[in-house]
Structure formats: structure tokens, C-alpha cells
Amino acid sequence: MFPSISSLKQKKSITTVAFYNVENLFDTIDDPKVLDDDFTPDGKKKWTYKRYQIKIKKLGSVISQLGLNRSSYPPAIVGLVEVENAKVVADLANSSSLRKHHYGFVHHNSPDERGIDVALLYNKVAFELIASETYPVYLENEVGERDYTRDILKVSGNLYGEFVHILVNHWSSRREGAAETEHKRITAAETVRAIIDEIQTKEMNPKIIVMGDFNDDPSSKSIQECLVKDDFYNPMKKLLNSENKGSLTYDGKWNMFDQIIFSKNFLEKEEGKFYFKHAEIFNKDWMKIYKGKF
């Protein structure tokens, strides 16, 4: 999934920002502190180094193609979720399709019990990293105990000289049911709004990009009512049930859980400033599975 943003300065032209749930990007090493046993050579998934290398190669190939139909370069920024650690992100940045594009990355460990984190890839020519930090989403289970989930990652820096903030999210899943888990995603949305409010208190008219796997659609309460207020624009809303259908399918129904949302000042065209241009889903036929159970 990737939107394009443009600048009135010719040297910037079209720039792509993207988001990708890389789905269980685990290495093959057993970490005793997290539940990663399935992704080891002797585990349930029989996760070997060869299979890991193939996954890294394929992910890198996809990322290198995002936005090339509109821009001359791969994405300047790519939000990632479901990465196990810094090593797998480094391996992805150094994959055969990406290493020549000079990607750096930001990664912080999250307290998620499965050991999956969020991260950000950035082209070091396009984006100058200034700061990064994480924010916990405080949840409790039925008996009042802490329910650990992925932190929200905030990355701040200069995109071709223009200061922006990027918030990368991976909200709680619907595994126990959409209604039963809705409160968790509402709490995550409220946490993001608190981060946004903090930024807006400190800066005049800041540019903010919120991206992630929200495990909710653009029309869900967590997104439409709690996160996207009058100061934000969600281009993914119109894509759901369009010819693109969505970013994932479950039980025959399409959803748009993966979204990139912009502060509304990205809709203003100013000399030398980036503005929102276009959004689409990268859904090439060769990425899809047409046989088997799913």
C-alpha cells in the first residue's frame, strides 16, 4: 500500500511513502523471552534459513517496486509491522533488491508476547532521521492484568528538507472476535490521538503521517471516530470496495486494515512543500495465491 506525495519543487517531483505488513518476518533463532518457537527449524513452521532468505528476497523485491509507476525511485519511507527484531529489518534493508537504494531503519523492541515489533525503513538520501521514540498502548485482560501489545513508533525527520512525523502502528487483532476486541483498538486510537495532540501542542501546523495495520477498516469506530478528526484525511476510505477491493481478505470478505492517513495540511499546495497526490494498493497478480484453502 502506498500513497504518492508531490512537491512543487521539480527536484522532488513524486515521492512515495508506503506501508507493508510483512507477516511474521522471523529469523530462525529461538529467543527464549518470546513465543517464537514455531519459527525455528524444529518448530511447527519448519522455518529454515533457506526459507528465511527466500522471504527476505521476495519482500525486498516487492518494496523496490512500490510507486515506480508514478515515481522514478522506490519509496522514501516504508512502515513495517510483524518484524521480530532489528536483525531481520537489517537483512531486509540489505537484500539484493534494496541494498543499492541506501535504506536505513528504525526499530525498537516492543513488549508483545510473540516478539513482533514495528519498524521504519527510510532512504537515507531522501530522509534525514532526527529522532525516534515509542509509546506503549496500555491494555488489560479480563482479570485486570496487563495485556502487552505492540508499541506505537514515532519517527521524526526531514523528508527532502521538510520536517515530518511518522507514526507506525500495529493494533490488536480480531482473533477473539471484532466486537469483543474493539475496545483494544479504541484504546490504541486514543493513544495515537494523545501523541498527535502532544506534537500539535509543541509545533505550529505539523505534518504528520499515521500508518499501520489497524485491524479495523476506515469506517470502524476506532479509525473514523477516535483517530481521524477534522485535522486528518484518510485516502484509504474510498479504496475499500473499489476495484482494488481491499488490502486483505478473510472468509471471502475484503477489508482495508492497512492504511496511511495524513494530516490535512498535506492537502495544501505550497511552493516547496509536499502535498498528497494519490493512493493505491500494490496488488499485482504474481503476489496472490489462487489455489489451496486460502
C-alpha positions as CSV (number, residue, x, y, z in Angstrom):
1,M,0.0,0.0,0.0
2,F,1.5,3.3,-1.0
3,P,0.4,6.9,-1.4
4,S,2.4,9.4,-3.5
5,I,3.1,12.9,-2.4
6,S,4.4,15.6,-4.6
7,S,6.3,18.9,-4.3
8,L,6.1,22.0,-6.4
9,K,9.9,21.9,-6.5
10,Q,10.9,20.0,-9.6
11,K,13.8,18.3,-7.9
12,K,11.5,16.4,-5.5
13,S,8.8,15.5,-8.0
14,I,6.8,12.5,-6.9
15,T,7.8,10.8,-3.7
16,T,6.3,7.5,-2.3
17,V,5.6,6.6,1.3
18,A,4.5,3.0,1.9
19,F,3.3,0.6,4.5
20,Y,3.7,-3.2,4.5
21,N,2.7,-5.9,6.9
22,V,5.5,-8.4,6.2
23,E,3.7,-11.2,8.1
24,N,5.8,-13.0,10.6
25,L,9.3,-11.9,9.5
26,F,11.1,-14.1,12.0
27,D,14.7,-15.2,11.9
28,T,15.4,-18.9,12.7
29,I,16.9,-18.4,16.1
30,D,14.9,-19.3,19.2
31,D,14.5,-16.4,21.6
32,P,13.6,-17.8,25.0
33,K,12.0,-14.5,26.0
34,V,9.2,-14.6,23.4
35,L,6.9,-17.1,21.7
36,D,8.8,-17.6,18.5
37,D,9.3,-21.4,18.8
38,D,7.1,-22.1,15.7
39,F,9.6,-20.1,13.6
40,T,12.6,-22.3,14.2
41,P,13.9,-25.3,12.1
42,D,12.4,-27.8,14.5
43,G,9.3,-25.8,15.2
44,K,5.7,-26.1,13.8
45,K,6.6,-24.0,10.7
46,K,9.9,-25.8,10.0
47,W,11.4,-22.3,9.5
48,T,14.8,-22.9,7.9
49,Y,17.5,-20.3,7.0
50,K,16.8,-21.1,3.3
51,R,13.1,-20.3,3.7
52,Y,14.0,-17.1,5.6
53,Q,16.4,-16.0,2.8
54,I,13.7,-16.6,0.2
55,K,11.2,-14.5,2.2
56,I,13.7,-11.6,2.6
57,K,14.5,-11.7,-1.1
58,K,10.8,-11.6,-2.1
59,L,9.9,-8.8,0.3
60,G,12.8,-6.7,-0.9
61,S,11.7,-7.2,-4.5
62,V,8.2,-6.0,-3.7
63,I,9.3,-3.0,-1.8
64,S,11.7,-1.9,-4.5
65,Q,8.8,-1.8,-7.0
66,L,6.3,0.3,-4.8
67,G,5.4,3.5,-6.5
68,L,7.6,3.0,-9.6
69,N,4.5,3.5,-11.8
70,R,4.4,7.2,-10.7
71,S,7.9,7.9,-9.3
72,S,11.4,7.3,-10.5
73,Y,12.5,5.8,-7.3
74,P,11.4,3.2,-4.7
75,P,9.7,4.5,-1.5
76,A,11.4,7.2,0.6
77,I,9.7,5.7,3.7
78,V,8.3,2.3,4.4
79,G,6.5,1.4,7.6
80,L,6.8,-2.2,8.6
81,V,4.9,-4.5,11.1
82,E,5.4,-8.1,12.2
83,V,9.2,-7.9,12.3
84,E,10.9,-9.9,15.0
85,N,13.9,-7.8,15.7
86,A,16.5,-5.3,14.3
87,K,18.4,-8.1,12.6
88,V,15.5,-9.1,10.3
89,V,15.0,-5.4,9.4
90,A,18.7,-5.0,8.6
91,D,18.6,-8.1,6.5
92,L,15.7,-6.7,4.5
93,A,17.4,-3.4,4.0
94,N,20.5,-5.2,2.7
95,S,18.5,-7.6,0.5
96,S,19.6,-7.8,-3.2
97,S,16.8,-5.5,-4.4
98,L,17.2,-2.8,-1.7
99,R,20.9,-2.5,-0.8
100,K,21.7,-0.2,-3.7
101,H,19.0,2.2,-2.5
102,H,20.7,3.1,0.8
103,Y,18.0,2.2,3.3
104,G,18.4,2.9,6.9
105,F,15.9,1.7,9.5
106,V,14.4,2.5,12.9
107,H,13.5,-0.4,15.2
108,H,12.6,-0.6,18.9
109,N,11.7,-3.7,20.8
110,S,8.1,-4.0,21.8
111,P,6.7,-6.0,24.8
112,D,4.4,-8.1,22.5
113,E,4.5,-11.7,23.8
114,R,5.1,-13.1,20.3
115,G,8.1,-10.8,19.9
116,I,6.8,-9.0,16.9
117,D,7.6,-5.3,16.5
118,V,7.0,-2.3,14.2
119,A,9.8,-0.6,12.3
120,L,10.5,2.0,9.6
121,L,12.7,1.8,6.6
122,Y,13.9,5.0,5.1
123,N,16.0,6.0,2.1
124,K,19.0,7.9,3.6
125,V,19.2,10.2,0.6
126,A,15.6,11.2,0.9
127,F,15.0,11.2,4.6
128,E,17.2,12.6,7.4
129,L,16.4,10.9,10.7
130,I,16.2,13.4,13.6
131,A,14.5,11.4,16.4
132,S,12.5,8.3,17.3
133,E,10.6,7.0,20.3
134,T,8.0,4.5,21.2
135,Y,4.7,4.8,23.1
136,P,3.1,1.9,24.9
137,V,-0.6,1.0,24.4
138,Y,-1.9,0.2,27.9
139,L,-4.4,-2.7,27.8
140,E,-5.7,-5.1,30.5
141,N,-7.2,-8.6,30.2
142,E,-10.4,-9.8,31.8
143,V,-8.8,-10.2,35.2
144,G,-7.1,-6.8,35.2
145,E,-3.6,-8.0,34.3
146,R,-1.5,-6.1,31.8
147,D,-2.1,-7.2,28.2
148,Y,1.1,-6.5,26.3
149,T,0.9,-5.5,22.7
150,R,3.0,-3.6,20.1
151,D,4.2,-0.1,20.9
152,I,3.5,2.8,18.6
153,L,6.6,4.1,16.9
154,K,7.1,7.8,16.3
155,V,9.8,8.8,13.8
156,S,10.6,12.4,13.1
157,G,12.9,13.8,10.4
158,N,13.4,15.8,7.3
159,L,11.9,14.5,4.1
160,Y,14.0,16.3,1.4
161,G,14.3,19.1,4.0
162,E,10.7,19.2,5.1
163,F,10.1,18.2,8.7
164,V,7.5,15.4,9.2
165,H,6.4,12.9,11.9
166,I,5.6,9.3,11.0
167,L,3.6,7.1,13.4
168,V,3.8,3.4,12.7
169,N,1.0,1.2,14.3
170,H,0.1,-2.4,14.7
171,W,-3.2,-2.6,16.7
172,S,-4.6,-5.6,18.4
173,S,-6.1,-8.3,16.2
174,R,-9.7,-9.5,15.9
175,R,-8.7,-13.1,16.8
176,E,-11.2,-13.3,19.7
177,G,-13.9,-11.5,17.7
178,A,-14.2,-8.0,16.2
179,A,-16.8,-6.8,18.8
180,E,-15.0,-8.5,21.7
181,T,-11.7,-6.8,20.9
182,E,-12.9,-3.4,19.7
183,H,-12.1,-1.7,23.0
184,K,-8.4,-2.5,22.5
185,R,-8.2,-0.8,19.1
186,I,-10.2,2.2,20.5
187,T,-7.6,2.5,23.3
188,A,-4.8,2.4,20.6
189,A,-6.6,5.1,18.6
190,E,-6.9,7.3,21.7
191,T,-3.1,6.7,22.4
192,V,-2.3,7.9,18.9
193,R,-4.5,11.0,19.3
194,A,-2.6,11.8,22.5
195,I,0.7,11.6,20.6
196,I,-0.8,13.8,17.9
197,D,-2.1,16.3,20.5
198,E,1.4,16.4,22.1
199,I,3.0,17.1,18.7
200,Q,0.5,19.8,17.9
201,T,1.0,21.5,21.2
202,K,4.7,21.8,20.6
203,E,4.7,22.7,16.9
204,M,2.7,25.1,14.6
205,N,0.8,23.1,12.0
206,P,3.0,20.0,12.0
207,K,2.9,17.5,9.1
208,I,2.0,14.0,10.4
209,I,1.6,10.7,8.6
210,V,-0.1,7.8,10.5
211,M,0.3,4.4,9.0
212,G,-0.1,0.8,10.0
213,D,-2.1,-2.4,10.3
214,F,-5.0,-1.1,12.4
215,N,-7.0,-4.4,12.3
216,D,-10.0,-2.1,11.6
217,D,-11.5,-0.6,8.5
218,P,-11.6,3.1,7.7
219,S,-15.3,3.1,8.7
220,S,-14.6,1.4,12.0
221,K,-15.2,3.4,15.2
222,S,-11.6,3.4,16.2
223,I,-10.5,5.0,12.9
224,Q,-13.5,7.1,11.9
225,E,-14.5,8.5,15.3
226,C,-11.4,8.2,17.5
227,L,-8.5,8.8,15.2
228,V,-9.4,10.7,12.0
229,K,-10.8,14.0,13.3
230,D,-11.2,17.2,11.3
231,D,-7.5,17.7,11.1
232,F,-6.7,14.4,9.2
233,Y,-7.5,12.9,5.9
234,N,-7.8,9.1,5.2
235,P,-7.4,8.4,1.4
236,M,-7.9,4.7,2.1
237,K,-11.6,5.1,2.8
238,K,-12.5,5.4,-0.8
239,L,-10.3,2.5,-1.9
240,L,-12.3,-0.1,0.2
241,N,-14.7,-2.0,-2.0
242,S,-13.4,-0.1,-5.1
243,E,-11.8,-2.1,-7.9
244,N,-8.9,-2.8,-5.5
245,K,-11.3,-4.4,-3.1
246,G,-9.0,-4.1,0.0
247,S,-5.7,-4.9,1.5
248,L,-6.6,-8.4,2.9
249,T,-9.4,-10.9,2.6
250,Y,-10.8,-13.2,5.3
251,D,-13.6,-15.7,4.9
252,G,-14.4,-14.2,1.5
253,K,-14.7,-10.6,2.7
254,W,-12.3,-7.8,1.8
255,N,-11.0,-5.4,4.5
256,M,-8.8,-2.4,4.5
257,F,-6.9,-2.8,7.8
258,D,-3.7,-1.4,6.3
259,Q,-3.9,2.3,5.9
260,I,-1.9,5.5,5.6
261,I,-3.5,8.6,7.0
262,F,-2.4,12.2,6.5
263,S,-2.7,15.5,8.5
264,K,-4.9,17.7,6.3
265,N,-2.1,20.2,5.7
266,F,-0.8,17.6,3.2
267,L,-3.8,18.7,1.0
268,E,-2.5,22.2,0.7
269,K,-0.3,23.1,-2.2
270,E,2.5,25.4,-1.2
271,E,5.8,26.2,-3.0
272,G,8.5,23.8,-1.9
273,K,6.2,21.7,0.3
274,F,4.9,18.2,-0.1
275,Y,1.3,17.6,-0.8
276,F,-0.8,14.5,-1.1
277,K,-1.2,13.3,-4.7
278,H,-2.5,9.7,-4.9
279,A,-3.1,6.5,-3.0
280,E,-3.3,2.9,-4.2
281,I,-2.8,-0.7,-3.2
282,F,0.1,-2.7,-4.8
283,N,-1.8,-5.8,-5.7
284,K,0.0,-7.5,-8.6
285,D,-1.3,-10.9,-9.7
286,W,2.0,-12.5,-9.1
287,M,1.7,-11.7,-5.4
288,K,-1.5,-13.5,-5.0
289,I,-2.4,-17.2,-4.2
290,Y,-5.2,-18.7,-6.3
291,K,-5.2,-22.3,-5.0
292,G,-5.5,-24.0,-1.7
293,K,-7.5,-23.4,1.4
294,F,-7.0,-19.6,1.4
